[in-house]
Amino acid sequence: MTRYFFLLFSLLFVQAVSAKNPADVFPDGTPVDAWFKQQPTTDLSQLGTAYVLTEHGVVLDSTMVQTVAIQSVIDKAAKQGGGVVVVPEGTYLTGALFMRQGVNLYLEAGAKIKGSDDISNFPVLETRIEGQTCKYFAALINADSISGLRICGEGTIDGNGLRYWQAFWLRRSWNPQCTNKDEQRPRLVYISNCSDVELTGLRLQNSPFWTTHIYRSNHVRLTNLRITSPAAPVKAPSTDAIDIDACTDVHISHCYMAVNDDAIALKGGKGPWADKDKNNGANERIIVEDCEYGFCHSCITCGSESIHNRNVILRRIKVGQATRLLWLKMRPDTPQHYEYITVEDIQGEVSNFIFIHPWTQFFDLQGRTDMPLSRAHNITMRRCQIRCKTFFNVAASDQYSLSDFTFADLDIKAANPDYDPSLVKNFKLQKVKVQKYDPTQRFVETNERGDIVN
């Protein structure tokens, strides 16, 4: 009998603790793996034999492109069993660099890797860009098929993007229909087919194109990064902070992001048969937490090159000047499925709390006679205190269905507080307070392409 009461007490105690401290789970109820709680590697002594650039033929000269010399240090470290390439204080100008298995990269305080503004320093190769696998320019820092890569330190990776941005806007003034790929410009960091990757502590800035692009990789951690690009005086076009493309288990935490496009975009493929292409894929188990946002087009975006996103969490963030908190881009030429997405514990100011509209830029059914149907369901937004221009910016469309949304414990002050629950099948509203608000300061507003319009 004593043993029975002990077991009963133990069970009740566990239930009480669990109620007070609920288990960390993804939106579909599956447990969050312990990997998401691990701390990143930041100690230089843990990264292996150190290869300091200036001790291996690289000179401290910010005006001379030293791609070959820097790459030779990376290759030397790989041939000798691996280690860490150390960038000492100073600025080092370079074109595309390619990491190798077993070789890490560490930038000391005051160190800067600066990208060349001459596109000829970035070779054309088979890569992934804008939802397609094709030939395009390498990034400044490239890593493919590597396990255990660490890119960290206290220094800066600077894309030196000004001339690329100016050339892009000049081309667009001549041809308003030019795409992102029409103007030749590299990304800042491209990681593909990798596992167990950490980017920690660095400043990533002034990328000519996307800042950090992660493709077909798993267990990728981005922590304590400061990712920036300007909106003025020259807008840095399509400089997304982080693009997650057909990946699993990605953890983004304690980062500051302020860029002239989406802060975090979930990608995976585009086109009328994108879900049949082996190069495309879903994003699953993505957690973004404890971050701060400055100006950006969206805090987190599904699309526009995206086919399936599942188990995505955005939580405990502070945001200022974002155009949208959650943006679901619905392409009428691509089958898309967005499910089990939770946005919670958010404070700050945005123009649009939630934004769901058809995305028709460069629409192309490529001969398909029917329009692919898309859907978004099990979307939860809760425990948010937000000032915004528009609370519920959602458009009805026969190209997609919306269902099973939950809004709970929201304290919203909105210039446009109206919302239409009939646009979502099974829309649950629990303790939602939306007050009419007359803002004294302007909200950032952009058009579909991302240009500032006010």
VEXNURO-132960 format. One record per residue (C-alpha): x, y, z; residue in one letter. Coordinates in pm, whole numbers, plus 32768, in hexadecimal, padded with zeros to 4 digits. Each point is the difference from the previous one (the first is absolute). Last residue first. Layout:
REM VEXNURO-132960
[atom [X Y Z] A] ...
This chain:
REM VEXNURO-132960
[atom [824C 95EE 6D1E] N] [atom [802B 7F03 7EEA] V] [atom [8134 7F3C 806B] I] [atom [804F 7EFF 7EF4] D] [atom [7FCA 7E96 8064] G] [atom [7F7F 7F71 7EBB] R] [atom [7E9F 7FE2 8088] E] [atom [8005 816D 8072] N] [atom [809C 807F 813E] T] [atom [7F81 80BB 8130] E] [atom [80C6 806F 812F] V] [atom [7F18 808E 8105] F] [atom [7FFC 8171 8044] R] [atom [7FFC 808C 8160] Q] [atom [7ED8 8091 80BD] T] [atom [7F38 7EC3 7FE0] P] [atom [7E86 8016 802B] D] [atom [7FA2 7EB8 80A2] Y] [atom [7EBB 7F40 8003] K] [atom [801E 7EEA 80FE] Q] [atom [8018 7E8B 7FBA] V] [atom [7FDA 7F1E 8130] K] [atom [8005 7E8A 7FB9] V] [atom [7FB4 7F29 812D] K] [atom [7FC5 7EC5 7F32] Q] [atom [7FAF 8007 7E8D] L] [atom [7FEC 7EB3 7F47] K] [atom [7FDC 8006 7E84] F] [atom [7F6B 7EB8 7F86] N] [atom [8004 8055 7E8D] K] [atom [80B8 8148 7FC6] V] [atom [7F77 811F 7F2F] L] [atom [7EC6 8002 80D6] S] [atom [80CE 8086 8124] P] [atom [8003 815C 7F5E] D] [atom [80DC 80FA 80B4] Y] [atom [7FE8 8172 8043] D] [atom [8103 80B8 80D5] P] [atom [8085 80F1 7EF7] N] [atom [80CF 80FB 80C8] A] [atom [8052 7EDD 80E4] A] [atom [8049 7FCE 8171] K] [atom [8012 7E8C 8043] I] [atom [8005 7F41 8149] D] [atom [7FE6 7E94 7F9A] L] [atom [7FBD 7EE7 80F4] D] [atom [7F9C 7F07 7EF2] A] [atom [7FE1 7FF8 7E86] F] [atom [7FD2 7E9E 7F7B] T] [atom [7FEC 7FAB 7E8D] F] [atom [7F6C 7EB5 7F96] D] [atom [7FCA 8041 7E8F] S] [atom [8070 80CF 7ED6] L] [atom [7FC9 7F89 7E9A] S] [atom [80B9 806F 7EC9] Y] [atom [7FCE 8058 7E90] Q] [atom [7E94 8067 802F] D] [atom [8072 813D 80AE] S] [atom [7F9B 80CF 812C] A] [atom [80FE 8101 806F] A] [atom [808D 8020 815E] V] [atom [8089 813B 80A2] N] [atom [7F88 7FC3 8163] F] [atom [808E 80FC 80F8] F] [atom [8057 8124 7F1F] T] [atom [80D1 812C 806B] K] [atom [809E 7F54 8126] C] [atom [804A 8011 8172] R] [atom [8042 7EA9 8091] I] [atom [7FEE 7F46 8148] Q] [atom [7FFE 7E8E 7FA8] C] [atom [7F9D 7ED8 80D8] R] [atom [7F87 7F2B 7EDF] R] [atom [800E 7FC6 7E8A] M] [atom [7FB2 7E9C 7F90] T] [atom [7FEE 7F7C 7E9A] I] [atom [7F74 7EA1 7FE2] N] [atom [7FB7 8023 7E8E] H] [atom [8081 8098 7EBE] A] [atom [7F9D 7F77 7EAE] R] [atom [8061 800F 7E94] S] [atom [7F55 7FA3 7EBB] L] [atom [80C1 7FE5 7EBC] P] [atom [7F54 80B9 7EE2] M] [atom [7F9A 7F26 7EDE] D] [atom [8085 8005 7E9C] T] [atom [8172 7FDC 804F] R] [atom [80C4 809E 7EE3] G] [atom [8112 809C 80D1] Q] [atom [7F04 8088 80FF] L] [atom [80CF 813F 801C] D] [atom [7FC6 8124 80EF] F] [atom [8130 80E7 800E] F] [atom [7F74 80AF 8135] Q] [atom [7EA9 7F6F 8047] T] [atom [8001 7FC2 8176] W] [atom [7E98 7FCB 8071] P] [atom [7FC3 809B 8155] H] [atom [8029 7FA8 8170] I] [atom [8089 8107 80F2] F] [atom [7FEE 7FDE 817A] I] [atom [8051 8113 80FA] F] [atom [8037 8100 7EF0] N] [atom [80C4 8146 802A] S] [atom [80CF 7F80 811F] V] [atom [804D 807A 8160] E] [atom [807B 7F53 8137] G] [atom [7FD3 7ECB 80D5] Q] [atom [7FDF 7E92 7FA0] I] [atom [7FB6 7EE1 80EE] D] [atom [7F88 7F0B 7EF8] E] [atom [7FFE 7FAF 7E8D] V] [atom [7FAE 7E92 7FBF] T] [atom [8000 7F50 7EAE] I] [atom [7F6A 7EA8 7FDB] Y] [atom [7FC4 8001 7E8B] E] [atom [805C 80B3 7EBC] Y] [atom [7FC2 7F3C 7EBF] H] [atom [804B 8095 7EAE] Q] [atom [7FBB 7F90 7E9A] P] [atom [80A2 8108 7F20] T] [atom [7F76 80E0 7EE9] D] [atom [7EFF 80B8 80D7] P] [atom [8113 8053 80FB] R] [atom [7F7F 803B 8161] M] [atom [80F6 80CA 80CE] K] [atom [7FAF 7FCD 8170] L] [atom [808F 8123 80C5] W] [atom [8015 8004 817C] L] [atom [8075 813D 80B3] L] [atom [7FE7 80EB 7ED7] R] [atom [8096 8152 7FA2] T] [atom [80FF 7FEC 8116] A] [atom [804B 814F 80A2] Q] [atom [804C 7F7A 815D] G] [atom [7FFA 7E9C 807E] V] [atom [804D 7F53 8144] K] [atom [7FFF 7E86 7FFE] I] [atom [7F96 7EF2 80F1] R] [atom [7F88 7F02 7F03] R] [atom [7FF9 7F9A 7E92] L] [atom [7FBC 7E8A 7FE0] I] [atom [7FE7 7F34 7EC0] V] [atom [7F82 7E9A 7FFD] N] [atom [7FB9 7FD5 7E8D] R] [atom [8059 80C3 7EC6] N] [atom [7FB3 7F70 7EA8] H] [atom [8022 808C 7E9E] I] [atom [80C3 8145 801F] S] [atom [8097 80F8 7F0C] E] [atom [7F2B 812B 8069] S] [atom [7FF4 7F8C 8105] G] [atom [7FA8 7FD8 816F] C] [atom [807B 813C 80A4] T] [atom [807F 8053 815B] I] [atom [804B 8157 8090] C] [atom [7F8E 80A9 7EC0] S] [atom [8068 8120 7F1F] H] [atom [8117 8065 80EC] C] [atom [805C 8125 80E2] F] [atom [8085 7F99 8154] G] [atom [7FC7 7EAA 8091] Y] [atom [8070 7F69 8149] E] [atom [8028 7E8D 8048] C] [atom [7FA8 7F26 812B] D] [atom [7F80 7EE3 7F29] E] [atom [7FF1 7F73 7EA0] V] [atom [7FBA 7E89 7FF6] I] [atom [7FE5 7F35 7EBE] I] [atom [7F94 7E96 8012] R] [atom [7FB4 7FB9 7E94] E] [atom [8046 80B0 7EB9] N] [atom [7F85 7F39 7ED6] A] [atom [80AA 7FA4 7EBC] G] [atom [807D 8054 7EA7] N] [atom [811B 7F60 7F38] N] [atom [7F2F 7EC5 7FCC] K] [atom [7EFF 80CB 7F38] D] [atom [7E9E 7F77 8021] K] [atom [7F88 8106 80FD] D] [atom [8079 8114 7F19] A] [atom [7F13 7F96 7EE9] W] [atom [7F5A 8153 7FC6] P] [atom [813C 80BF 8061] G] [atom [80BE 804D 813D] K] [atom [80EA 7F58 80F3] G] [atom [805D 7FE2 816E] G] [atom [7FFF 8151 80AD] K] [atom [7FBF 807F 815E] L] [atom [805F 816E 801B] A] [atom [8091 80A2 8138] I] [atom [8044 8177 800C] A] [atom [7F43 8044 7EC0] D] [atom [8082 8124 7F35] D] [atom [80D1 813B 8039] N] [atom [80A7 7F75 8136] V] [atom [7FFE 802C 817A] A] [atom [8041 7EC0 80C3] M] [atom [8089 7FDD 8161] Y] [atom [803E 7E99 806F] C] [atom [7FCD 7F60 8154] H] [atom [7F87 7EB7 7F6A] S] [atom [7FD5 7F4C 7EB5] I] [atom [7FE0 7E84 800F] H] [atom [7FD8 7F2F 7EC4] V] [atom [7F93 7E96 8016] D] [atom [7FA9 7FA3 7E9A] T] [atom [804B 80B5 7EBC] C] [atom [7F5D 802C 7EA8] A] [atom [8073 816D 7FDD] D] [atom [8029 80DB 8132] I] [atom [8056 8163 7F96] D] [atom [8092 80DD 8111] I] [atom [8035 8179 7FFC] A] [atom [7F56 803E 7EB4] D] [atom [80C9 80F7 7F2F] T] [atom [7F08 800F 7EE2] S] [atom [8055 8166 7F9C] P] [atom [80EE 80D2 80D5] A] [atom [7F55 8152 7FEA] K] [atom [80F0 811F 7FC0] V] [atom [7FDE 8123 80F7] P] [atom [7F64 7F3E 80A0] A] [atom [7F64 7EA9 8045] A] [atom [814E 7F7F 807C] P] [atom [807B 7E9F 8042] S] [atom [802A 7F53 814F] T] [atom [8034 7EB1 80AB] I] [atom [8086 8006 8165] R] [atom [8036 7E98 806B] L] [atom [7FE5 7F7D 8162] N] [atom [7F9E 7EA0 7F91] T] [atom [7FBF 7F4B 7EB9] L] [atom [7FEC 7E85 802E] R] [atom [7FDB 7F06 7EE6] V] [atom [7F93 7E9F 8052] H] [atom [7FAC 7FA0 7E9B] N] [atom [8059 807A 7EA6] S] [atom [7F4E 7FF9 7EB3] R] [atom [8046 8171 7FBE] Y] [atom [8065 8117 80EF] I] [atom [801E 815F 7F70] H] [atom [808A 8116 80DB] T] [atom [800D 8164 7F78] T] [atom [7F30 7FF1 7EC4] W] [atom [808A 80F4 7EFA] F] [atom [811F 80FE 8004] P] [atom [8029 7FC4 8177] S] [atom [8042 813A 80C9] N] [atom [802B 7F55 8151] Q] [atom [803C 7EC1 80C2] L] [atom [8086 8056 8158] R] [atom [8078 7ECB 80B5] L] [atom [7FB7 7F55 814B] G] [atom [7FA8 7EA4 7F85] T] [atom [7FC0 7F40 7EC3] L] [atom [7FE9 7E8E 8059] E] [atom [7FD9 7ED0 7F20] V] [atom [7FAD 7E9A 8060] D] [atom [7FA2 7F89 7EA3] S] [atom [8047 807E 7EA1] C] [atom [7F5E 7FD1 7EAB] N] [atom [801F 8174 7FB6] S] [atom [8081 8132 80BC] I] [atom [8012 814C 7F45] Y] [atom [807F 813B 80AE] V] [atom [800A 815F 7F65] L] [atom [7F3B 7FD4 7EBF] R] [atom [8095 8069 7EB5] P] [atom [7F8D 8102 7F00] R] [atom [7FBE 8002 7E8A] Q] [atom [7EC6 80C5 7FAF] E] [atom [7F0B 7F20 7F4C] D] [atom [7FE9 7F12 8128] K] [atom [7F20 80E2 80CD] N] [atom [7F13 8024 7EDC] T] [atom [7FE8 8116 7EFF] C] [atom [7E99 8066 7FBB] Q] [atom [8035 8175 8038] P] [atom [8106 8003 7EE8] N] [atom [80C6 8146 7FE7] W] [atom [7FB0 8073 8161] S] [atom [8031 7E96 806B] R] [atom [815E 7FFE 7F6E] R] [atom [805E 813C 80BE] L] [atom [7F68 7F70 813C] W] [atom [80D3 7EC5 7FE1] F] [atom [8140 80BC 7FA9] A] [atom [7FDF 80DB 8136] Q] [atom [7FCA 7ECE 80D9] W] [atom [8130 7F4E 7F71] Y] [atom [80D8 8137 8030] R] [atom [7F94 801B 816D] L] [atom [8025 7E91 805F] G] [atom [8149 7FF1 80BC] N] [atom [7F98 7EA4 8076] G] [atom [8093 8030 815B] D] [atom [804E 7ED7 80E0] I] [atom [8052 8096 8152] T] [atom [80BF 7F9D 8138] G] [atom [7FA9 7F78 8158] E] [atom [8031 7E8F 7FC0] G] [atom [7F47 7EF0 7F43] C] [atom [7FE0 7F21 7ED0] I] [atom [7FF8 7E99 8080] R] [atom [7FD0 7ED6 7F16] L] [atom [7FB2 7EAB 8098] G] [atom [7FA4 7F49 7EC2] S] [atom [8048 8086 7EA5] I] [atom [7F4A 7FAF 7EBA] S] [atom [801F 8163 7F79] D] [atom [8083 813C 80A6] A] [atom [8022 8151 7F52] N] [atom [8069 8157 8084] I] [atom [7FEC 811F 7F02] L] [atom [7EEC 7F52 7F42] A] [atom [802C 7F4B 7EB5] A] [atom [7F59 808C 7ECC] F] [atom [7EEA 7F4A 7F49] Y] [atom [7FC3 7EBF 7F44] K] [atom [7EBD 7F54 805D] C] [atom [7F3B 7F61 8118] T] [atom [7EC6 80CD 802A] Q] [atom [7F40 809C 8120] G] [atom [809D 8157 7FDC] E] [atom [8167 7F7F 7FF7] I] [atom [80A8 7EB1 802C] R] [atom [8153 7FB0 7F6D] T] [atom [80B0 7F74 7ECF] E] [atom [8127 80E6 7FC5] L] [atom [8059 815D 7F8A] V] [atom [813C 8085 80A3] P] [atom [8005 8132 80E3] F] [atom [812D 80E6 7FCF] N] [atom [7F72 8068 7EAD] S] [atom [7EE4 80A8 80C1] I] [atom [80E4 8121 8062] D] [atom [7F86 8098 8149] D] [atom [80F3 7F20 80BE] S] [atom [7F81 7F82 814B] G] [atom [8093 8075 8149] K] [atom [8072 7F0E 810D] I] [atom [8025 80DA 8133] K] [atom [80C2 7FD7 8142] A] [atom [7FD2 80FA 811C] G] [atom [7FB6 7EEF 80FD] A] [atom [8088 7EB9 7F77] E] [atom [7F5A 7F4A 7EE1] L] [atom [7FFB 7E84 801C] Y] [atom [7FC6 7F0E 7EE0] L] [atom [7FF5 7E85 8021] N] [atom [80AB 7EF2 7F32] V] [atom [7FA0 7E91 802E] G] [atom [7F61 7FDE 7EAA] Q] [atom [805B 8126 7F22] R] [atom [7F81 8165 7FE5] M] [atom [7FF3 80AB 7EAF] F] [atom [8051 8171 7FD7] L] [atom [7F6E 80E4 7EF6] A] [atom [80AE 814F 7FCD] G] [atom [80DF 80AA 80FB] T] [atom [8061 813E 80B6] L] [atom [8096 7FD7 815B] Y] [atom [7FC3 810E 8106] T] [atom [80BD 8004 8149] G] [atom [800E 7F3E 8147] E] [atom [8058 7E92 7FCC] P] [atom [7F3D 7F06 7F2A] V] [atom [803B 7EA8 8094] V] [atom [7FDA 7EC8 7F2A] V] [atom [7FA1 7EE6 80EA] V] [atom [8069 7E94 8006] G] [atom [800E 7EED 7EFF] G] [atom [80DE 7ED4 7FC1] G] [atom [8128 8096 7F4A] Q] [atom [7F59 7FFE 7EAC] K] [atom [7ED3 80C1 8087] A] [atom [80DA 810A 80A5] A] [atom [80C0 802C 7EBB] K] [atom [7EBC 8026 7F3D] D] [atom [7F82 8115 80E6] I] [atom [8155 80AE 7FF0] V] [atom [8003 7FE2 7E83] S] [atom [7EA6 809E 7FF2] Q] [atom [8086 8133 80B1] I] [atom [8121 8028 7F0C] A] [atom [7F2A 7FC3 7ECA] V] [atom [7EEF 80F3 806B] T] [atom [80ED 8119 8060] Q] [atom [7F62 8130 7F57] V] [atom [80E2 8126 805C] M] [atom [7F70 813C 809A] T] [atom [7FD7 7F97 816D] S] [atom [816B 7F93 8024] D] [atom [8074 7F34 812A] L] [atom [80BA 7EF3 7F41] V] [atom [7FA1 7E94 7FD2] V] [atom [812A 7F14 7FDE] G] [atom [7FCA 7F0A 8119] H] [atom [8048 80B9 8143] E] [atom [7F1A 811F 7F9D] T] [atom [7EDE 7F11 7FD7] L] [atom [8020 7F60 8158] V] [atom [7FE2 7E86 7FE0] Y] [atom [7F94 7F7B 8153] A] [atom [8000 7E8B 804B] T] [atom [7EAF 7F92 8086] G] [atom [7EB6 80B3 803F] L] [atom [7FE9 7FDA 8179] Q] [atom [8111 8100 804A] S] [atom [7F3A 810A 7F44] L] [atom [7EE6 7FE8 80FE] D] [atom [7EAF 8053 7F61] T] [atom [7F52 7EAF 7FDE] T] [atom [7E89 802B 8012] P] [atom [7F28 7FA4 812E] Q] [atom [7F10 7EDA 7FFB] Q] [atom [7E8C 8035 803D] K] [atom [7F8E 7FC0 7E99] F] [atom [80BF 7EB7 8001] W] [atom [7F1A 7F85 8117] A] [atom [7EF5 7FBC 7EF9] D] [atom [7EB6 80BC 8011] V] [atom [7EF1 7F01 8048] P] [atom [7EEC 7FBD 7F00] T] [atom [7EB9 80B6 8041] G] [atom [7FB5 8081 7EA2] D] [atom [806F 815F 8067] P] [atom [8154 7F83 8077] F] [atom [8024 7FA3 816D] V] [atom [80B0 8084 8132] D] [atom [7F67 7F49 8125] A] [atom [7F1E 80CD 80DD] P] [atom [809B 8094 8139] N] [atom [7EE2 803F 80F4] K] [atom [7F26 7EEC 7F72] A] [atom [812D 7F19 7FE5] S] [atom [805E 8043 816A] V] [atom [7E9F 7FAE 8073] A] [atom [7FF0 7EC5 7F2A] Q] [atom [8151 7F89 8086] V] [atom [7F8B 803B 8165] F] [atom [7EB9 7F47 7FC4] L] [atom [80BC 7ED3 7F74] L] [atom [80F7 7FFC 8121] S] [atom [7EE5 8015 80FE] F] [atom [7F4F 7EDC 7F5A] L] [atom [8142 7F33 7FFB] L] [atom [803E 8049 8171] F] [atom [7E96 7FB0 8057] F] [atom [801E 7EAC 7F53] Y] [atom [8150 7FB3 80A7] R] [atom [7F65 8043 8157] T] [atom [7EE2 7F13 7FAA] M] 
